């Protein structure tokens, strides 16, 4: 199956619209598929933030089929009276979804292939050409990535000043917590998106990896976080707050994990966001159905230990799936509490428009279910502009120490930096 997946990923590089979602066989309770590939748009929707959720709602209702795409963080401006004025080197549309002509659903040892009627006569030829794919062919097509020189959008001293400003807002009572992010970038740089994805995924093996290609725009993601999933009338959110590095030594690693579990600051960060998520979910939930299934549980990934909580709710069958997303967007783990004040302060202090970073990638099914990740631990690339970017952030609370926050950002950035700078 792994060989087939590799061939498939090589084969799809010829298409303009590709979304590949990969769980890396990570054992988790709420998974439908091990991997999903959507390729080639039959219909699509692309828009800026203005009335974006309304347009998505219409598109999803009219299509009544699988649709795949992304939501950028800046759709906050559609939900609230906010704006995004910061520098944008990537220039991604605020929202993009497409109805794929070709769909591959992986589960265990089987792959289910669904082709739209318009193209179902292409299946045999496609399978032949997929099976003919091999690494040597691909390398003749893709130049290997050149040396990438990563720059910082916010330098260390400036970062400390900004975190101190954030702490002043907290001490004044404007906010309790805010997720403050910084960008690392490279200009005039060409990378091989697929090669970069394969290397990043190999380093991290996360449960919500994704490779997205939308013409000249790419998201190469090793996300460990689920944003939101709807399964019939159940809605599940799994915010991450709290990070610790891994250690080679088993005993040392256990100690780091235990320290995270009992870290007062990390727990308070997580609990504040759980409260915010409960509040967001309650907007569409049936009365009395919002509950915390798991609080501050520590999970281990290849690069880091993470503290994750699981919050669930039930919605009426008549509730539109897009309304469930709109009422919780952007996700609390990437904003802060209270949400609107946090987003206003973030906008002033950050130097970059977030775009797809800290947005979501995922899909809707024909029966109104959906599943979306949070776009973190991700490399974003605009091939036409030759601009490569990755951002990392951490939650600032009253107990934050600017140096520790800076170090946490570097831990999160490690895999992306390693992949890009060899």
C-alpha positions as CSV (number, residue, x, y, z in Angstrom):
1,X,0.0,0.0,0.0
2,X,2.9,2.4,0.8
3,X,4.3,1.8,-2.7
4,X,1.0,2.6,-4.2
5,X,0.6,5.8,-2.2
6,X,4.1,6.9,-3.3
7,X,3.2,6.3,-7.0
8,X,-0.1,8.1,-6.6
9,X,1.7,11.2,-5.1
10,X,4.1,11.2,-8.0
11,X,1.2,10.8,-10.5
12,X,-0.9,13.7,-9.1
13,X,1.8,16.3,-9.6
14,X,0.6,16.8,-13.2
15,X,-2.8,18.2,-11.9
16,X,-3.6,21.8,-10.8
17,X,-5.8,20.9,-7.9
18,X,-4.6,18.3,-5.4
19,X,-5.4,17.6,-1.7
20,X,-3.7,14.6,0.0
21,X,-4.6,14.0,3.7
22,X,-2.5,11.4,5.5
23,X,-2.9,10.0,9.1
24,X,0.4,8.1,9.1
25,X,-1.4,5.2,10.7
26,X,-1.5,7.2,14.0
27,X,-3.8,5.4,16.4
28,X,-6.7,7.7,17.1
29,X,-10.4,7.3,18.1
30,X,-12.1,9.5,15.6
31,X,-10.7,8.5,12.2
32,X,-12.6,7.6,9.0
33,X,-9.8,7.0,6.7
34,X,-6.0,6.3,6.8
35,X,-5.5,8.6,3.9
36,X,-7.6,10.5,1.3
37,X,-6.6,11.9,-2.1
38,X,-8.8,14.4,-4.1
39,X,-7.6,15.4,-7.5
40,X,-8.6,17.6,-10.4
41,X,-11.5,20.0,-10.0
42,X,-14.8,19.4,-11.7
43,X,-16.2,22.5,-10.1
44,X,-14.6,25.0,-7.6
45,X,-15.1,28.1,-5.5
46,X,-12.5,30.7,-4.7
47,X,-13.1,34.0,-2.9
48,X,-11.7,36.6,-0.5
49,X,-13.2,36.8,3.0
50,X,-16.2,39.0,2.1
51,X,-19.3,36.8,2.7
52,X,-17.0,33.8,2.2
53,X,-18.9,31.5,4.6
54,X,-22.3,32.3,2.9
55,X,-20.7,31.4,-0.5
56,X,-19.3,28.2,0.8
57,X,-22.6,27.3,2.3
58,X,-24.3,27.8,-1.1
59,X,-21.6,25.9,-2.9
60,X,-21.7,23.0,-0.5
61,X,-25.5,22.8,-0.6
62,X,-25.6,22.9,-4.4
63,X,-22.8,20.4,-4.9
64,X,-24.0,17.8,-2.4
65,X,-20.8,15.9,-3.1
66,X,-17.3,15.5,-1.7
67,X,-15.6,18.9,-1.7
68,X,-12.1,19.6,-0.5
69,X,-10.3,22.8,0.3
70,X,-8.9,25.2,2.8
71,X,-10.1,28.1,5.0
72,X,-7.5,30.8,5.8
73,X,-7.2,32.4,9.2
74,X,-8.3,35.7,7.6
75,X,-11.9,34.5,7.3
76,X,-12.1,35.9,10.8
77,X,-12.9,39.1,8.9
78,X,-16.1,37.6,7.6
79,X,-17.2,36.4,11.1
80,X,-16.3,39.6,13.0
81,X,-15.6,43.3,12.2
82,X,-11.8,42.7,11.9
83,X,-9.2,43.2,9.2
84,X,-5.9,41.8,8.1
85,X,-3.4,44.6,7.1
86,X,-0.1,42.8,7.7
87,X,2.5,42.0,5.0
88,X,1.5,39.0,2.8
89,X,4.3,37.4,0.8
90,X,2.2,34.3,-0.1
91,X,-1.0,35.8,-1.6
92,X,-3.3,32.8,-1.1
93,X,-7.0,33.3,-1.8
94,X,-8.9,33.5,1.5
95,X,-11.0,30.4,0.7
96,X,-10.7,27.7,-1.9
97,X,-12.8,24.5,-2.3
98,X,-13.2,22.1,-5.2
99,X,-15.3,19.1,-6.2
100,X,-12.8,16.4,-7.3
101,X,-13.2,14.4,-10.4
102,X,-11.1,11.7,-8.9
103,X,-11.1,10.4,-5.3
104,X,-9.0,7.8,-3.5
105,X,-10.0,6.7,0.0
106,X,-7.6,4.5,2.0
107,X,-8.6,2.3,4.9
108,X,-6.5,-0.6,6.1
109,X,-5.4,-2.7,3.2
110,X,-8.1,-1.4,0.8
111,X,-8.4,1.7,-1.4
112,X,-11.8,2.8,-2.6
113,X,-11.7,4.8,-5.9
114,X,-14.5,7.1,-6.9
115,X,-14.5,8.8,-10.3
116,X,-17.2,11.2,-11.4
117,X,-19.3,9.9,-14.4
118,X,-17.7,12.5,-16.6
119,X,-14.2,10.8,-16.3
120,X,-14.9,7.2,-15.2
121,X,-13.6,6.0,-18.6
122,X,-10.2,7.3,-17.6
123,X,-9.8,5.0,-14.6
124,X,-8.0,2.1,-16.3
125,X,-5.5,4.4,-18.1
126,X,-4.9,6.3,-14.9
127,X,-4.2,3.1,-12.9
128,X,-1.7,2.0,-15.6
129,X,0.1,5.3,-15.5
130,X,0.1,5.3,-11.6
131,X,1.7,1.9,-11.6
132,X,4.3,3.1,-14.1
133,X,5.4,5.8,-11.8
134,X,8.8,5.5,-10.1
135,X,11.3,7.7,-8.3
136,X,13.7,8.0,-11.2
137,X,11.0,9.4,-13.4
138,X,10.0,11.9,-10.7
139,X,13.6,13.2,-10.2
140,X,14.0,14.0,-13.8
141,X,10.8,16.1,-13.5
142,X,11.5,17.8,-10.2
143,X,14.6,19.8,-9.5
144,X,16.0,19.1,-6.1
145,X,15.5,21.9,-3.6
146,X,18.2,24.5,-3.7
147,X,19.9,25.9,-0.6
148,X,17.3,27.8,1.3
149,X,18.3,30.8,3.3
150,X,15.7,31.3,6.0
151,X,15.2,34.8,7.4
152,X,13.2,35.9,10.5
153,X,10.4,38.4,10.1
154,X,10.7,39.3,13.8
155,X,14.1,39.3,15.4
156,X,14.7,38.0,18.9
157,X,14.9,41.4,20.8
158,X,11.8,42.6,18.9
159,X,10.0,39.3,19.8
160,X,10.7,39.9,23.5
161,X,9.3,43.5,23.2
162,X,6.2,42.2,21.5
163,X,5.6,39.5,24.1
164,X,6.1,42.1,26.9
165,X,3.4,44.3,25.2
166,X,1.1,41.2,25.1
167,X,1.8,40.6,28.8
168,X,0.8,44.2,29.5
169,X,-2.5,43.6,27.8
170,X,-3.0,40.5,30.0
171,X,-2.1,42.3,33.2
172,X,-4.5,45.1,32.2
173,X,-7.3,42.5,31.8
174,X,-7.8,43.0,28.0
175,X,-7.2,39.3,27.4
176,X,-6.3,36.1,29.4
177,X,-4.3,34.4,26.6
178,X,-3.3,35.0,23.0
179,X,-1.5,32.9,20.4
180,X,1.3,35.0,19.1
181,X,3.0,33.9,15.9
182,X,6.1,34.8,13.9
183,X,7.1,34.1,10.4
184,X,10.3,32.5,9.0
185,X,10.7,33.0,5.2
186,X,12.8,32.9,2.1
187,X,12.5,35.0,-1.1
188,X,13.6,34.1,-4.6
189,X,13.7,30.4,-3.7
190,X,12.5,27.4,-5.6
191,X,11.7,24.2,-3.7
192,X,10.3,20.8,-4.9
193,X,7.0,20.7,-3.0
194,X,6.5,16.9,-3.1
195,X,10.1,16.2,-2.0
196,X,9.7,18.7,0.8
197,X,6.4,17.1,1.9
198,X,7.8,13.6,1.9
199,X,10.8,14.7,4.0
200,X,8.7,16.8,6.4
201,X,6.2,13.9,6.8
202,X,9.0,11.4,7.4
203,X,10.5,13.6,10.2
204,X,7.2,14.2,11.9
205,X,4.7,11.4,11.1
206,X,1.7,13.4,12.4
207,X,-1.9,12.3,12.3
208,X,-3.2,15.2,10.2
209,X,-0.5,15.6,7.5
210,X,-1.6,17.2,4.2
211,X,-0.2,18.1,0.8
212,X,-2.2,20.8,-1.0
213,X,-1.6,22.1,-4.4
214,X,-3.8,24.8,-5.8
215,X,-2.2,25.8,-9.1
216,X,1.0,27.6,-8.0
217,X,0.2,27.6,-4.3
218,X,1.2,24.8,-1.9
219,X,0.6,23.8,1.7
220,X,3.0,21.2,3.0
221,X,1.7,20.3,6.4
222,X,2.8,18.1,9.3
223,X,-0.1,19.1,11.5
224,X,-0.7,17.1,14.8
225,X,-4.0,19.0,15.4
226,X,-7.6,18.3,14.4
227,X,-9.7,21.5,14.3
228,X,-13.2,20.1,13.9
229,X,-15.0,17.0,12.7
230,X,-18.7,16.4,12.2
231,X,-19.9,12.8,12.2
232,X,-23.7,12.6,11.7
233,X,-24.9,14.8,14.6
234,X,-21.7,14.6,16.7
235,X,-19.2,17.4,16.5
236,X,-15.6,16.9,17.9
237,X,-13.0,19.5,18.5
238,X,-9.5,18.6,19.7
239,X,-7.5,21.7,20.6
240,X,-3.8,21.5,21.3
241,X,-2.2,23.7,23.9
242,X,1.0,22.7,25.7
243,X,4.2,21.5,24.0
244,X,7.4,19.8,25.2
245,X,10.3,18.5,23.2
246,X,11.2,14.8,22.9
247,X,14.5,13.3,24.1
248,X,16.4,10.3,22.6
249,X,16.9,8.9,26.1
250,X,13.8,6.9,27.2
251,X,13.9,8.0,30.9
252,X,14.6,11.6,30.0
253,X,11.7,11.5,27.5
254,X,9.3,10.1,30.1
255,X,10.3,12.9,32.4
256,X,9.7,15.6,29.8
257,X,6.2,14.0,29.2
258,X,5.4,14.0,32.9
259,X,6.6,17.5,33.4
260,X,4.3,18.7,30.6
261,X,1.3,16.8,32.1
262,X,1.8,18.6,35.5
263,X,3.0,22.0,34.2
264,X,0.6,24.5,35.8
265,X,1.1,27.1,33.0
266,X,0.6,24.6,30.2
267,X,-2.5,23.2,31.8
268,X,-4.0,26.6,32.4
269,X,-3.4,27.5,28.7
270,X,-5.2,24.3,27.7
271,X,-8.1,24.8,30.0
272,X,-8.7,28.4,28.9
273,X,-9.0,27.2,25.3
274,X,-11.2,24.3,26.3
275,X,-13.6,26.9,27.8
276,X,-13.5,28.9,24.7
277,X,-14.2,25.8,22.5
278,X,-17.1,24.8,24.7
279,X,-18.5,28.3,24.3
280,X,-18.1,28.2,20.5
281,X,-19.6,24.8,20.2
282,X,-22.6,25.8,22.3
283,X,-23.7,28.2,19.6
284,X,-24.9,25.4,17.3
285,X,-25.2,22.6,19.9
286,X,-28.4,21.0,21.2
287,X,-28.9,22.3,24.7
288,X,-26.9,20.5,27.4
289,X,-24.9,18.4,24.9
290,X,-21.5,20.1,25.1
291,X,-19.0,18.0,27.2
292,X,-15.3,17.7,27.7
293,X,-14.4,14.1,26.9
294,X,-10.7,14.4,27.6
295,X,-8.9,17.2,29.4
296,X,-5.2,17.9,29.1
297,X,-4.1,14.5,27.9
298,X,-0.5,14.3,26.7
299,X,0.1,12.5,23.4
300,X,3.5,11.8,21.9
301,X,4.6,12.5,18.3
302,X,8.0,12.0,16.7
303,X,9.1,15.6,17.3
304,X,7.2,16.7,20.4
305,X,4.8,15.8,23.2
306,X,1.5,17.7,23.0
307,X,-1.3,18.4,25.5
308,X,-4.6,17.7,23.8
309,X,-8.2,18.0,25.0
310,X,-11.3,16.6,23.3
311,X,-14.6,18.6,23.4
312,X,-17.8,17.1,21.9
313,X,-21.3,18.4,21.1
314,X,-24.5,17.2,19.4
315,X,-26.2,19.3,16.7
316,X,-29.7,19.1,15.2
317,X,-29.9,17.3,11.8
318,X,-31.2,20.6,10.3
319,X,-28.0,22.5,11.3
320,X,-26.0,23.4,8.3
321,X,-22.4,22.0,8.5
322,X,-20.9,25.3,7.3
323,X,-22.7,27.1,10.2
324,X,-20.9,24.7,12.7
325,X,-17.6,25.8,11.2
326,X,-18.4,29.5,11.0
327,X,-19.5,29.6,14.6
328,X,-16.2,28.2,15.9
329,X,-13.8,29.9,13.4
330,X,-10.9,30.7,13.7
331,X,-10.1,27.9,16.1
332,X,-9.5,28.9,19.7
333,X,-6.1,27.2,19.9
334,X,-4.7,29.7,17.4
335,X,-6.5,32.8,18.7
336,X,-6.9,33.2,22.5
337,X,-9.4,34.3,25.0
338,X,-11.6,36.4,24.8
339,X,-11.4,35.6,21.2
340,X,-12.1,39.0,19.5
341,X,-9.8,41.0,21.7
342,X,-7.1,38.4,21.3
343,X,-7.4,38.6,17.5
344,X,-7.3,42.4,17.5
345,X,-4.1,42.4,19.6
346,X,-2.5,39.6,17.5
347,X,-3.2,41.7,14.4
348,X,-1.4,44.7,15.9
349,X,1.7,42.8,17.1
350,X,2.3,40.2,14.4
351,X,4.1,41.3,11.3
352,X,2.6,38.9,8.7
353,X,-0.8,38.1,7.4
354,X,-1.4,34.5,8.5
355,X,-3.3,33.3,5.4
356,X,-3.5,29.6,5.2
357,X,-1.3,29.2,8.3
358,X,-3.5,28.7,11.4
359,X,-6.5,28.1,9.0
360,X,-7.7,24.6,8.2
361,X,-7.6,22.0,5.4
362,X,-10.2,19.3,5.0
363,X,-13.3,18.1,3.3
364,X,-17.1,17.8,3.4
365,X,-18.7,14.5,2.5
366,X,-21.9,14.1,0.4
367,X,-23.9,13.5,3.6
368,X,-22.9,16.8,5.3
369,X,-20.1,15.4,7.5
370,X,-16.7,17.1,7.5
371,X,-13.2,16.8,9.0
372,X,-10.6,19.6,9.1
373,X,-7.1,19.9,10.5
374,X,-5.3,23.0,11.9
375,X,-2.6,24.3,9.5
376,X,0.4,24.4,11.9
377,X,3.9,22.9,11.5
378,X,3.5,23.7,7.8
379,X,5.5,25.1,5.0
380,X,3.7,27.4,2.6
381,X,4.9,28.1,-0.9
382,X,4.0,30.3,-3.8
383,X,5.9,29.0,-6.7
384,X,5.2,32.0,-9.0
385,X,6.4,34.4,-6.4
386,X,9.2,32.0,-5.3
387,X,8.3,32.7,-1.7
388,X,8.6,30.1,1.0
389,X,7.3,30.6,4.5
390,X,6.6,28.8,7.7
391,X,5.2,30.3,10.9
392,X,5.2,29.2,14.5
393,X,3.5,30.5,17.6
394,X,2.9,30.0,21.3
395,X,0.2,30.9,23.8
396,X,1.1,33.9,25.9
397,X,-0.5,33.9,29.4
398,X,0.1,35.8,32.6
399,X,2.7,33.1,33.6
400,X,4.6,33.4,30.3
401,X,8.4,33.9,30.3
402,X,9.4,35.5,26.9
403,X,12.6,33.5,26.6
404,X,10.7,30.2,27.2
405,X,8.1,31.2,24.6
406,X,10.8,31.9,22.1
407,X,12.4,28.5,22.8
408,X,9.0,26.8,22.4
409,X,8.7,28.5,18.9
410,X,12.2,27.1,18.0
411,X,11.2,23.6,19.0
412,X,8.1,23.8,16.8
413,X,10.1,25.2,13.9
414,X,12.8,22.6,14.1
415,X,11.4,20.1,11.6
416,X,10.5,22.7,8.9
417,X,13.9,24.3,9.2
418,X,15.7,21.0,9.0
419,X,13.8,20.1,5.8
420,X,14.3,23.4,4.1
421,X,17.9,24.0,5.1
422,X,19.0,20.3,4.9
